[in-house]
Amino acid sequence: MSYYQQHVFFCVNQRADGAVCCNNCNAQEVRDYAKKQIKSLKLSGAGKIRINNAGCLDRCDEGPVIVIYPEETWYTYVDKEDVDEIIEEHLKNGRVVERLKI
């Protein structure tokens, strides 16, 4: 059994050459927001949910992106409200958010 029930990886890659990347879309800020939300909902810790930074997930053209394991579900998002929906629907209730899935 895994130490965490779910692992959420936010791509926060910043490309030095100015190419398209997730961090151009405030990915670090949104990741920090998600981590705070998960903690405030008491969903973090052993046997629960872990929010992590990730380097390039190589899907920049669909970004910003996150991937949730063990489900292997990939999402894009526009703002914090999209992340709130992913937290509520996917992480809390086990339902894929089809409109954000990539």
Secondary structure in CASP SS format (residue, H / E / C, confidence):
PFRMAT SS
TARGET T0000
AUTHOR 0000-0000-0000
METHOD secondary structure of the structure
MODEL  1
M C 1.00
S C 1.00
Y C 1.00
Y C 1.00
Q C 1.00
Q E 1.00
H E 1.00
V E 1.00
F E 1.00
F E 1.00
C E 1.00
V C 1.00
N C 1.00
Q C 1.00
R C 1.00
A C 1.00
D C 1.00
G C 1.00
A C 1.00
V C 1.00
C C 1.00
C H 1.00
N H 1.00
N H 1.00
C H 1.00
N C 1.00
A H 1.00
Q H 1.00
E H 1.00
V H 1.00
R H 1.00
D H 1.00
Y H 1.00
A H 1.00
K H 1.00
K H 1.00
Q H 1.00
I H 1.00
K H 1.00
S H 1.00
L C 1.00
K C 1.00
L C 1.00
S E 1.00
G C 1.00
A C 1.00
G C 1.00
K C 1.00
I E 1.00
R E 1.00
I E 1.00
N E 1.00
N E 1.00
A E 1.00
G C 1.00
C C 1.00
L C 1.00
D C 1.00
R C 1.00
C H 1.00
D H 1.00
E H 1.00
G C 1.00
P C 1.00
V E 1.00
I E 1.00
V E 1.00
I E 1.00
Y E 1.00
P C 1.00
E C 1.00
E C 1.00
T E 1.00
W E 1.00
Y E 1.00
T E 1.00
Y C 1.00
V C 1.00
D C 1.00
K H 1.00
E H 1.00
D H 1.00
V H 1.00
D H 1.00
E H 1.00
I H 1.00
I H 1.00
E H 1.00
E H 1.00
H H 1.00
L H 1.00
K H 1.00
N C 1.00
G C 1.00
R C 1.00
V C 1.00
V C 1.00
E H 1.00
R H 1.00
L H 1.00
K E 1.00
I C 1.00
END
